[in-house]
Amino acid sequence: MNIVVCVKEILDPEAPADSFTIDGVNNALLPKGKIAKVLNPFDEQAVEAALRIKDKLGARVTAISVGKQMDRVVTKKPVFMGADELILLEDESLADGDSWSTALAIAAAIKKIGQCDLIVCGRQAADSNAGQVGIAIAEFLGLPHISVARKIDILDGKARVERVTCDGYETVEVDLPALVTVTNELGQARYPAIQNIRIANKVQPTIWKHTDIGIEVGQAGKQGRRQKLLKLFQPVREGACEIVEGETLQEAAENLALVLRKAKIL
């Protein structure tokens, strides 16, 4: 069984807000200093979902990522966790795309890989939070897809998926090949074992350019964007504080109740 997992390198979403500035003219996010890059946490759970299938049934897991000048320590984390292969679409003309152009490039790479029984993606990226790339890949490849999965089982050529809903979950079956996006309800991703890290250090990523996947300059990446960012800004948080006083605690409490009633909170 062959499984492809799509992963993304992002700036650490836990970095404090004052680590960035906003370029309002170019609608760009500018780090003030060196901010660590990490693997998108939702994609780590996608890798975990693939590895659970590998542990149970045996499978070859290939991780794929797109970008430019990617940090090898970050992008190799799926291999540290237990994936078998890493493919990097490391090309200036493929980087900085929107959901549509990024999905187009990844779909083309998956076509080049060939036989693929299951594609697993994270629910969304923790930087843009769009949650569109996985579903778009499925559309480009003409595959069925199931979103926000908390569990994936493979049975008789089908994927049986527990899909999270607003009030619980539902069980869905789909014929393979298919694409599934994984949500955080899957549970904690495994910590890379020492033996996997030793093996992974010997694994060199396969580097593909736009010509290797049959994409022309301008089709994908920044030039292939279909989405236009109109405004990027930091929200202004303002608050007002009103001191409610009284001669005694009881009087202060009564005055507070009157203020809350006037504000229609009580």
ChimeraX commands (.cxc) that place a marker at each C-alpha (Angstrom):
marker #1 position 0.00,0.00,0.00 radius 0.5
marker #1 position 1.30,3.46,-0.93 radius 0.5
marker #1 position 0.35,6.51,1.13 radius 0.5
marker #1 position 1.24,10.11,0.34 radius 0.5
marker #1 position 1.17,12.70,3.13 radius 0.5
marker #1 position 1.18,16.41,2.31 radius 0.5
marker #1 position 3.07,18.60,4.78 radius 0.5
marker #1 position 3.92,22.30,5.04 radius 0.5
marker #1 position 6.74,24.25,6.67 radius 0.5
marker #1 position 5.45,27.34,8.48 radius 0.5
marker #1 position 6.68,30.03,10.85 radius 0.5
marker #1 position 6.08,29.01,14.45 radius 0.5
marker #1 position 2.41,29.90,15.19 radius 0.5
marker #1 position 3.31,30.17,18.89 radius 0.5
marker #1 position 5.63,33.11,18.24 radius 0.5
marker #1 position 4.42,36.26,20.06 radius 0.5
marker #1 position 2.51,38.88,18.10 radius 0.5
marker #1 position 5.25,41.46,18.57 radius 0.5
marker #1 position 7.61,39.21,16.58 radius 0.5
marker #1 position 5.98,40.45,13.37 radius 0.5
marker #1 position 5.22,43.69,11.61 radius 0.5
marker #1 position 2.72,44.26,8.82 radius 0.5
marker #1 position 3.75,45.76,5.50 radius 0.5
marker #1 position 0.44,47.43,4.63 radius 0.5
marker #1 position 1.60,48.51,1.17 radius 0.5
marker #1 position 2.54,45.02,-0.05 radius 0.5
marker #1 position 0.19,43.15,2.31 radius 0.5
marker #1 position 3.09,41.13,3.68 radius 0.5
marker #1 position 3.98,39.73,7.10 radius 0.5
marker #1 position 7.54,40.67,8.08 radius 0.5
marker #1 position 9.35,38.94,10.95 radius 0.5
marker #1 position 11.28,41.39,13.16 radius 0.5
marker #1 position 13.97,38.82,13.90 radius 0.5
marker #1 position 14.71,35.16,13.39 radius 0.5
marker #1 position 11.55,33.14,13.99 radius 0.5
marker #1 position 11.75,29.36,14.10 radius 0.5
marker #1 position 10.17,27.34,11.34 radius 0.5
marker #1 position 8.13,24.28,12.28 radius 0.5
marker #1 position 6.11,21.59,10.60 radius 0.5
marker #1 position 2.43,22.50,10.49 radius 0.5
marker #1 position 0.96,20.76,13.60 radius 0.5
marker #1 position -2.10,19.51,11.69 radius 0.5
marker #1 position 0.23,17.92,9.13 radius 0.5
marker #1 position 2.08,16.12,11.92 radius 0.5
marker #1 position -1.24,14.46,12.75 radius 0.5
marker #1 position -1.68,13.54,9.08 radius 0.5
marker #1 position 1.73,11.83,9.22 radius 0.5
marker #1 position 0.64,10.07,12.42 radius 0.5
marker #1 position -2.54,8.82,10.71 radius 0.5
marker #1 position -0.48,7.38,7.85 radius 0.5
marker #1 position 2.01,5.77,10.21 radius 0.5
marker #1 position -0.77,4.10,12.22 radius 0.5
marker #1 position -1.92,2.43,9.01 radius 0.5
marker #1 position 1.68,1.47,8.25 radius 0.5
marker #1 position 2.10,-0.03,11.72 radius 0.5
marker #1 position -1.06,-2.08,11.34 radius 0.5
marker #1 position -1.04,-3.19,7.71 radius 0.5
marker #1 position 2.33,-2.29,6.28 radius 0.5
marker #1 position 2.63,0.58,3.81 radius 0.5
marker #1 position 5.12,2.86,2.12 radius 0.5
marker #1 position 4.65,6.42,3.34 radius 0.5
marker #1 position 5.89,9.31,1.20 radius 0.5
marker #1 position 5.83,12.87,2.53 radius 0.5
marker #1 position 5.66,15.74,0.05 radius 0.5
marker #1 position 6.08,19.48,0.56 radius 0.5
marker #1 position 6.32,22.57,-1.63 radius 0.5
marker #1 position 8.28,25.77,-1.02 radius 0.5
marker #1 position 11.67,27.40,-1.42 radius 0.5
marker #1 position 14.85,27.18,0.66 radius 0.5
marker #1 position 13.11,24.82,3.05 radius 0.5
marker #1 position 14.70,23.92,6.39 radius 0.5
marker #1 position 15.84,20.31,6.10 radius 0.5
marker #1 position 15.44,19.64,9.83 radius 0.5
marker #1 position 11.80,20.75,9.66 radius 0.5
marker #1 position 10.87,19.06,6.39 radius 0.5
marker #1 position 12.54,15.79,7.41 radius 0.5
marker #1 position 10.41,15.45,10.54 radius 0.5
marker #1 position 7.95,13.04,8.79 radius 0.5
marker #1 position 10.95,10.80,8.07 radius 0.5
marker #1 position 12.12,11.17,11.66 radius 0.5
marker #1 position 8.66,9.98,12.69 radius 0.5
marker #1 position 8.79,6.94,10.40 radius 0.5
marker #1 position 7.91,7.96,6.82 radius 0.5
marker #1 position 9.92,6.20,4.12 radius 0.5
marker #1 position 10.53,8.97,1.60 radius 0.5
marker #1 position 10.51,12.76,1.34 radius 0.5
marker #1 position 9.85,14.68,-1.88 radius 0.5
marker #1 position 10.41,18.44,-1.89 radius 0.5
marker #1 position 8.97,20.63,-4.63 radius 0.5
marker #1 position 11.67,23.17,-3.95 radius 0.5
marker #1 position 11.34,25.73,-6.70 radius 0.5
marker #1 position 10.93,29.52,-6.70 radius 0.5
marker #1 position 8.18,29.22,-9.34 radius 0.5
marker #1 position 6.16,26.81,-7.14 radius 0.5
marker #1 position 6.46,28.72,-3.86 radius 0.5
marker #1 position 4.21,31.31,-2.21 radius 0.5
marker #1 position 1.06,30.12,-3.94 radius 0.5
marker #1 position -2.51,30.31,-2.73 radius 0.5
marker #1 position -4.60,27.22,-2.02 radius 0.5
marker #1 position -5.41,26.70,-5.71 radius 0.5
marker #1 position -1.90,26.99,-7.14 radius 0.5
marker #1 position -0.33,25.00,-4.30 radius 0.5
marker #1 position -2.83,22.17,-4.76 radius 0.5
marker #1 position -2.17,22.19,-8.51 radius 0.5
marker #1 position 1.57,21.66,-7.96 radius 0.5
marker #1 position 1.10,18.92,-5.37 radius 0.5
marker #1 position -1.48,17.13,-7.51 radius 0.5
marker #1 position 0.96,17.16,-10.44 radius 0.5
marker #1 position 3.67,15.70,-8.20 radius 0.5
marker #1 position 1.35,12.93,-6.98 radius 0.5
marker #1 position 0.58,12.07,-10.60 radius 0.5
marker #1 position 4.33,11.73,-11.20 radius 0.5
marker #1 position 4.69,9.47,-8.16 radius 0.5
marker #1 position 2.22,7.10,-9.80 radius 0.5
marker #1 position 0.54,4.40,-7.75 radius 0.5
marker #1 position -1.04,5.99,-4.69 radius 0.5
marker #1 position -3.76,4.33,-2.62 radius 0.5
marker #1 position -4.35,7.04,-0.04 radius 0.5
marker #1 position -3.50,10.74,0.29 radius 0.5
marker #1 position -3.57,12.23,3.78 radius 0.5
marker #1 position -3.49,15.96,4.58 radius 0.5
marker #1 position -3.82,18.02,7.71 radius 0.5
marker #1 position -7.14,19.76,8.29 radius 0.5
marker #1 position -5.58,23.16,7.61 radius 0.5
marker #1 position -2.30,25.05,7.85 radius 0.5
marker #1 position -1.75,26.92,11.10 radius 0.5
marker #1 position -0.56,30.05,9.27 radius 0.5
marker #1 position -3.35,30.69,6.75 radius 0.5
marker #1 position -6.04,28.42,8.29 radius 0.5
marker #1 position -7.70,28.17,4.87 radius 0.5
marker #1 position -8.31,24.41,4.96 radius 0.5
marker #1 position -8.64,24.21,1.16 radius 0.5
marker #1 position -5.48,22.58,-0.24 radius 0.5
marker #1 position -6.36,18.97,0.59 radius 0.5
marker #1 position -9.82,19.13,-0.94 radius 0.5
marker #1 position -8.44,20.95,-4.02 radius 0.5
marker #1 position -5.83,18.21,-4.54 radius 0.5
marker #1 position -8.62,15.63,-4.57 radius 0.5
marker #1 position -10.53,17.67,-7.14 radius 0.5
marker #1 position -7.50,18.03,-9.41 radius 0.5
marker #1 position -6.91,14.27,-9.23 radius 0.5
marker #1 position -10.58,13.36,-9.56 radius 0.5
marker #1 position -10.58,11.47,-6.27 radius 0.5
marker #1 position -13.22,11.23,-3.54 radius 0.5
marker #1 position -12.32,13.00,-0.33 radius 0.5
marker #1 position -13.40,12.93,3.30 radius 0.5
marker #1 position -12.65,15.85,5.60 radius 0.5
marker #1 position -11.99,16.31,9.35 radius 0.5
marker #1 position -11.24,12.66,10.08 radius 0.5
marker #1 position -10.36,11.52,13.59 radius 0.5
marker #1 position -9.67,7.89,12.63 radius 0.5
marker #1 position -8.85,5.99,9.43 radius 0.5
marker #1 position -9.10,2.22,9.02 radius 0.5
marker #1 position -8.33,0.34,5.80 radius 0.5
marker #1 position -10.61,-2.63,5.14 radius 0.5
marker #1 position -10.91,-4.63,1.89 radius 0.5
marker #1 position -9.80,-1.86,-0.42 radius 0.5
marker #1 position -11.89,0.77,1.36 radius 0.5
marker #1 position -11.12,3.49,3.87 radius 0.5
marker #1 position -13.48,3.55,6.84 radius 0.5
marker #1 position -13.27,7.00,8.37 radius 0.5
marker #1 position -14.68,8.46,11.56 radius 0.5
marker #1 position -15.50,12.02,10.56 radius 0.5
marker #1 position -15.95,14.71,13.22 radius 0.5
marker #1 position -19.28,16.58,13.22 radius 0.5
marker #1 position -20.54,19.46,15.35 radius 0.5
marker #1 position -22.25,17.10,17.80 radius 0.5
marker #1 position -20.16,13.92,17.57 radius 0.5
marker #1 position -18.90,11.90,14.63 radius 0.5
marker #1 position -20.12,9.86,11.69 radius 0.5
marker #1 position -18.58,6.79,10.06 radius 0.5
marker #1 position -18.02,7.02,6.30 radius 0.5
marker #1 position -16.64,4.46,3.85 radius 0.5
marker #1 position -14.93,5.31,0.56 radius 0.5
marker #1 position -13.28,3.22,-2.15 radius 0.5
marker #1 position -9.55,3.69,-2.58 radius 0.5
marker #1 position -7.76,5.63,-3.91 radius 0.5
marker #1 position -9.07,8.59,-1.94 radius 0.5
marker #1 position -7.95,11.66,-0.01 radius 0.5
marker #1 position -8.63,12.24,3.69 radius 0.5
marker #1 position -7.94,15.38,5.73 radius 0.5
marker #1 position -7.17,14.73,9.39 radius 0.5
marker #1 position -8.24,16.85,12.35 radius 0.5
marker #1 position -6.65,17.26,15.78 radius 0.5
marker #1 position -9.15,14.81,17.34 radius 0.5
marker #1 position -6.92,12.07,15.90 radius 0.5
marker #1 position -4.71,12.57,18.94 radius 0.5
marker #1 position -1.10,13.39,19.69 radius 0.5
marker #1 position 1.45,12.69,16.96 radius 0.5
marker #1 position 4.27,10.36,17.97 radius 0.5
marker #1 position 7.63,11.69,19.06 radius 0.5
marker #1 position 10.45,10.68,16.67 radius 0.5
marker #1 position 12.30,7.65,18.00 radius 0.5
marker #1 position 16.11,7.67,18.15 radius 0.5
marker #1 position 16.42,4.77,15.70 radius 0.5
marker #1 position 14.19,6.57,13.19 radius 0.5
marker #1 position 16.27,9.73,13.48 radius 0.5
marker #1 position 19.44,7.74,12.79 radius 0.5
marker #1 position 17.87,6.16,9.73 radius 0.5
marker #1 position 16.36,9.46,8.57 radius 0.5
marker #1 position 19.72,11.22,8.75 radius 0.5
marker #1 position 20.85,8.95,5.91 radius 0.5
marker #1 position 17.74,9.64,3.81 radius 0.5
marker #1 position 18.20,12.43,1.29 radius 0.5
marker #1 position 15.05,14.18,0.04 radius 0.5
marker #1 position 14.15,13.95,-3.63 radius 0.5
marker #1 position 14.10,17.45,-5.13 radius 0.5
marker #1 position 11.71,18.19,-7.99 radius 0.5
marker #1 position 11.46,21.41,-9.97 radius 0.5
marker #1 position 8.47,22.64,-11.97 radius 0.5
marker #1 position 9.81,20.93,-15.10 radius 0.5
marker #1 position 9.92,17.56,-13.31 radius 0.5
marker #1 position 6.17,17.63,-12.62 radius 0.5
marker #1 position 5.08,19.16,-15.92 radius 0.5
marker #1 position 4.18,22.60,-14.56 radius 0.5
marker #1 position 5.04,25.70,-16.55 radius 0.5
marker #1 position 6.24,28.91,-14.93 radius 0.5
marker #1 position 3.18,31.00,-14.12 radius 0.5
marker #1 position 0.82,28.06,-13.59 radius 0.5
marker #1 position 1.57,27.54,-9.91 radius 0.5
marker #1 position 3.23,29.36,-7.05 radius 0.5
marker #1 position 2.92,33.11,-6.60 radius 0.5
marker #1 position 2.30,33.77,-10.30 radius 0.5
marker #1 position -0.47,31.18,-10.43 radius 0.5
marker #1 position -2.52,32.64,-7.60 radius 0.5
marker #1 position -6.27,32.88,-8.13 radius 0.5
marker #1 position -6.85,34.67,-4.84 radius 0.5
marker #1 position -6.08,38.36,-4.29 radius 0.5
marker #1 position -5.26,39.60,-0.81 radius 0.5
marker #1 position -6.97,42.96,-0.38 radius 0.5
marker #1 position -5.83,43.89,3.11 radius 0.5
marker #1 position -3.57,42.44,5.79 radius 0.5
marker #1 position -3.73,44.01,9.23 radius 0.5
marker #1 position -3.47,43.35,12.95 radius 0.5
marker #1 position -6.82,43.80,14.73 radius 0.5
marker #1 position -6.96,46.60,17.28 radius 0.5
marker #1 position -8.14,45.41,20.65 radius 0.5
marker #1 position -9.78,48.10,22.76 radius 0.5
marker #1 position -11.48,47.76,26.09 radius 0.5
marker #1 position -13.16,50.00,28.64 radius 0.5
marker #1 position -13.12,49.54,32.38 radius 0.5
marker #1 position -15.77,50.93,34.70 radius 0.5
marker #1 position -15.22,50.90,38.46 radius 0.5
marker #1 position -18.42,50.19,40.41 radius 0.5
marker #1 position -18.15,51.49,43.95 radius 0.5
marker #1 position -20.25,51.50,47.11 radius 0.5
marker #1 position -20.00,52.40,50.76 radius 0.5
marker #1 position -20.23,48.71,51.66 radius 0.5
marker #1 position -19.67,45.42,49.81 radius 0.5
marker #1 position -23.42,44.91,49.66 radius 0.5
marker #1 position -23.99,48.36,48.16 radius 0.5
marker #1 position -21.19,47.77,45.64 radius 0.5
marker #1 position -22.76,44.46,44.68 radius 0.5
marker #1 position -26.18,46.10,44.23 radius 0.5
marker #1 position -24.67,48.87,42.12 radius 0.5
marker #1 position -22.88,46.25,39.98 radius 0.5
marker #1 position -26.17,44.39,39.50 radius 0.5
marker #1 position -27.83,47.63,38.34 radius 0.5
marker #1 position -25.02,48.27,35.83 radius 0.5
marker #1 position -25.26,44.72,34.47 radius 0.5
marker #1 position -29.04,44.99,34.21 radius 0.5
marker #1 position -28.76,48.27,32.34 radius 0.5
marker #1 position -26.30,46.63,29.94 radius 0.5
marker #1 position -28.85,43.78,29.56 radius 0.5
marker #1 position -26.32,41.24,30.78 radius 0.5
marker #1 position -28.64,40.27,33.66 radius 0.5
marker link #1:1,2 radius 0.2
marker link #1:2,3 radius 0.2
marker link #1:3,4 radius 0.2
marker link #1:4,5 radius 0.2
marker link #1:5,6 radius 0.2
marker link #1:6,7 radius 0.2
marker link #1:7,8 radius 0.2
marker link #1:8,9 radius 0.2
marker link #1:9,10 radius 0.2
marker link #1:10,11 radius 0.2
marker link #1:11,12 radius 0.2
marker link #1:12,13 radius 0.2
marker link #1:13,14 radius 0.2
marker link #1:14,15 radius 0.2
marker link #1:15,16 radius 0.2
marker link #1:16,17 radius 0.2
marker link #1:17,18 radius 0.2
marker link #1:18,19 radius 0.2
marker link #1:19,20 radius 0.2
marker link #1:20,21 radius 0.2
marker link #1:21,22 radius 0.2
marker link #1:22,23 radius 0.2
marker link #1:23,24 radius 0.2
marker link #1:24,25 radius 0.2
marker link #1:25,26 radius 0.2
marker link #1:26,27 radius 0.2
marker link #1:27,28 radius 0.2
marker link #1:28,29 radius 0.2
marker link #1:29,30 radius 0.2
marker link #1:30,31 radius 0.2
marker link #1:31,32 radius 0.2
marker link #1:32,33 radius 0.2
marker link #1:33,34 radius 0.2
marker link #1:34,35 radius 0.2
marker link #1:35,36 radius 0.2
marker link #1:36,37 radius 0.2
marker link #1:37,38 radius 0.2
marker link #1:38,39 radius 0.2
marker link #1:39,40 radius 0.2
marker link #1:40,41 radius 0.2
marker link #1:41,42 radius 0.2
marker link #1:42,43 radius 0.2
marker link #1:43,44 radius 0.2
marker link #1:44,45 radius 0.2
marker link #1:45,46 radius 0.2
marker link #1:46,47 radius 0.2
marker link #1:47,48 radius 0.2
marker link #1:48,49 radius 0.2
marker link #1:49,50 radius 0.2
marker link #1:50,51 radius 0.2
marker link #1:51,52 radius 0.2
marker link #1:52,53 radius 0.2
marker link #1:53,54 radius 0.2
marker link #1:54,55 radius 0.2
marker link #1:55,56 radius 0.2
marker link #1:56,57 radius 0.2
marker link #1:57,58 radius 0.2
marker link #1:58,59 radius 0.2
marker link #1:59,60 radius 0.2
marker link #1:60,61 radius 0.2
marker link #1:61,62 radius 0.2
marker link #1:62,63 radius 0.2
marker link #1:63,64 radius 0.2
marker link #1:64,65 radius 0.2
marker link #1:65,66 radius 0.2
marker link #1:66,67 radius 0.2
marker link #1:67,68 radius 0.2
marker link #1:68,69 radius 0.2
marker link #1:69,70 radius 0.2
marker link #1:70,71 radius 0.2
marker link #1:71,72 radius 0.2
marker link #1:72,73 radius 0.2
marker link #1:73,74 radius 0.2
marker link #1:74,75 radius 0.2
marker link #1:75,76 radius 0.2
marker link #1:76,77 radius 0.2
marker link #1:77,78 radius 0.2
marker link #1:78,79 radius 0.2
marker link #1:79,80 radius 0.2
marker link #1:80,81 radius 0.2
marker link #1:81,82 radius 0.2
marker link #1:82,83 radius 0.2
marker link #1:83,84 radius 0.2
marker link #1:84,85 radius 0.2
marker link #1:85,86 radius 0.2
marker link #1:86,87 radius 0.2
marker link #1:87,88 radius 0.2
marker link #1:88,89 radius 0.2
marker link #1:89,90 radius 0.2
marker link #1:90,91 radius 0.2
marker link #1:91,92 radius 0.2
marker link #1:92,93 radius 0.2
marker link #1:93,94 radius 0.2
marker link #1:94,95 radius 0.2
marker link #1:95,96 radius 0.2
marker link #1:96,97 radius 0.2
marker link #1:97,98 radius 0.2
marker link #1:98,99 radius 0.2
marker link #1:99,100 radius 0.2
marker link #1:100,101 radius 0.2
marker link #1:101,102 radius 0.2
marker link #1:102,103 radius 0.2
marker link #1:103,104 radius 0.2
marker link #1:104,105 radius 0.2
marker link #1:105,106 radius 0.2
marker link #1:106,107 radius 0.2
marker link #1:107,108 radius 0.2
marker link #1:108,109 radius 0.2
marker link #1:109,110 radius 0.2
marker link #1:110,111 radius 0.2
marker link #1:111,112 radius 0.2
marker link #1:112,113 radius 0.2
marker link #1:113,114 radius 0.2
marker link #1:114,115 radius 0.2
marker link #1:115,116 radius 0.2
marker link #1:116,117 radius 0.2
marker link #1:117,118 radius 0.2
marker link #1:118,119 radius 0.2
marker link #1:119,120 radius 0.2
marker link #1:120,121 radius 0.2
marker link #1:121,122 radius 0.2
marker link #1:122,123 radius 0.2
marker link #1:123,124 radius 0.2
marker link #1:124,125 radius 0.2
marker link #1:125,126 radius 0.2
marker link #1:126,127 radius 0.2
marker link #1:127,128 radius 0.2
marker link #1:128,129 radius 0.2
marker link #1:129,130 radius 0.2
marker link #1:130,131 radius 0.2
marker link #1:131,132 radius 0.2
marker link #1:132,133 radius 0.2
marker link #1:133,134 radius 0.2
marker link #1:134,135 radius 0.2
marker link #1:135,136 radius 0.2
marker link #1:136,137 radius 0.2
marker link #1:137,138 radius 0.2
marker link #1:138,139 radius 0.2
marker link #1:139,140 radius 0.2
marker link #1:140,141 radius 0.2
marker link #1:141,142 radius 0.2
marker link #1:142,143 radius 0.2
marker link #1:143,144 radius 0.2
marker link #1:144,145 radius 0.2
marker link #1:145,146 radius 0.2
marker link #1:146,147 radius 0.2
marker link #1:147,148 radius 0.2
marker link #1:148,149 radius 0.2
marker link #1:149,150 radius 0.2
marker link #1:150,151 radius 0.2
marker link #1:151,152 radius 0.2
marker link #1:152,153 radius 0.2
marker link #1:153,154 radius 0.2
marker link #1:154,155 radius 0.2
marker link #1:155,156 radius 0.2
marker link #1:156,157 radius 0.2
marker link #1:157,158 radius 0.2
marker link #1:158,159 radius 0.2
marker link #1:159,160 radius 0.2
marker link #1:160,161 radius 0.2
marker link #1:161,162 radius 0.2
marker link #1:162,163 radius 0.2
marker link #1:163,164 radius 0.2
marker link #1:164,165 radius 0.2
marker link #1:165,166 radius 0.2
marker link #1:166,167 radius 0.2
marker link #1:167,168 radius 0.2
marker link #1:168,169 radius 0.2
marker link #1:169,170 radius 0.2
marker link #1:170,171 radius 0.2
marker link #1:171,172 radius 0.2
marker link #1:172,173 radius 0.2
marker link #1:173,174 radius 0.2
marker link #1:174,175 radius 0.2
marker link #1:175,176 radius 0.2
marker link #1:176,177 radius 0.2
marker link #1:177,178 radius 0.2
marker link #1:178,179 radius 0.2
marker link #1:179,180 radius 0.2
marker link #1:180,181 radius 0.2
marker link #1:181,182 radius 0.2
marker link #1:182,183 radius 0.2
marker link #1:183,184 radius 0.2
marker link #1:184,185 radius 0.2
marker link #1:185,186 radius 0.2
marker link #1:186,187 radius 0.2
marker link #1:187,188 radius 0.2
marker link #1:188,189 radius 0.2
marker link #1:189,190 radius 0.2
marker link #1:190,191 radius 0.2
marker link #1:191,192 radius 0.2
marker link #1:192,193 radius 0.2
marker link #1:193,194 radius 0.2
marker link #1:194,195 radius 0.2
marker link #1:195,196 radius 0.2
marker link #1:196,197 radius 0.2
marker link #1:197,198 radius 0.2
marker link #1:198,199 radius 0.2
marker link #1:199,200 radius 0.2
marker link #1:200,201 radius 0.2
marker link #1:201,202 radius 0.2
marker link #1:202,203 radius 0.2
marker link #1:203,204 radius 0.2
marker link #1:204,205 radius 0.2
marker link #1:205,206 radius 0.2
marker link #1:206,207 radius 0.2
marker link #1:207,208 radius 0.2
marker link #1:208,209 radius 0.2
marker link #1:209,210 radius 0.2
marker link #1:210,211 radius 0.2
marker link #1:211,212 radius 0.2
marker link #1:212,213 radius 0.2
marker link #1:213,214 radius 0.2
marker link #1:214,215 radius 0.2
marker link #1:215,216 radius 0.2
marker link #1:216,217 radius 0.2
marker link #1:217,218 radius 0.2
marker link #1:218,219 radius 0.2
marker link #1:219,220 radius 0.2
marker link #1:220,221 radius 0.2
marker link #1:221,222 radius 0.2
marker link #1:222,223 radius 0.2
marker link #1:223,224 radius 0.2
marker link #1:224,225 radius 0.2
marker link #1:225,226 radius 0.2
marker link #1:226,227 radius 0.2
marker link #1:227,228 radius 0.2
marker link #1:228,229 radius 0.2
marker link #1:229,230 radius 0.2
marker link #1:230,231 radius 0.2
marker link #1:231,232 radius 0.2
marker link #1:232,233 radius 0.2
marker link #1:233,234 radius 0.2
marker link #1:234,235 radius 0.2
marker link #1:235,236 radius 0.2
marker link #1:236,237 radius 0.2
marker link #1:237,238 radius 0.2
marker link #1:238,239 radius 0.2
marker link #1:239,240 radius 0.2
marker link #1:240,241 radius 0.2
marker link #1:241,242 radius 0.2
marker link #1:242,243 radius 0.2
marker link #1:243,244 radius 0.2
marker link #1:244,245 radius 0.2
marker link #1:245,246 radius 0.2
marker link #1:246,247 radius 0.2
marker link #1:247,248 radius 0.2
marker link #1:248,249 radius 0.2
marker link #1:249,250 radius 0.2
marker link #1:250,251 radius 0.2
marker link #1:251,252 radius 0.2
marker link #1:252,253 radius 0.2
marker link #1:253,254 radius 0.2
marker link #1:254,255 radius 0.2
marker link #1:255,256 radius 0.2
marker link #1:256,257 radius 0.2
marker link #1:257,258 radius 0.2
marker link #1:258,259 radius 0.2
marker link #1:259,260 radius 0.2
marker link #1:260,261 radius 0.2
marker link #1:261,262 radius 0.2
marker link #1:262,263 radius 0.2
marker link #1:263,264 radius 0.2
marker link #1:264,265 radius 0.2
marker link #1:265,266 radius 0.2
view
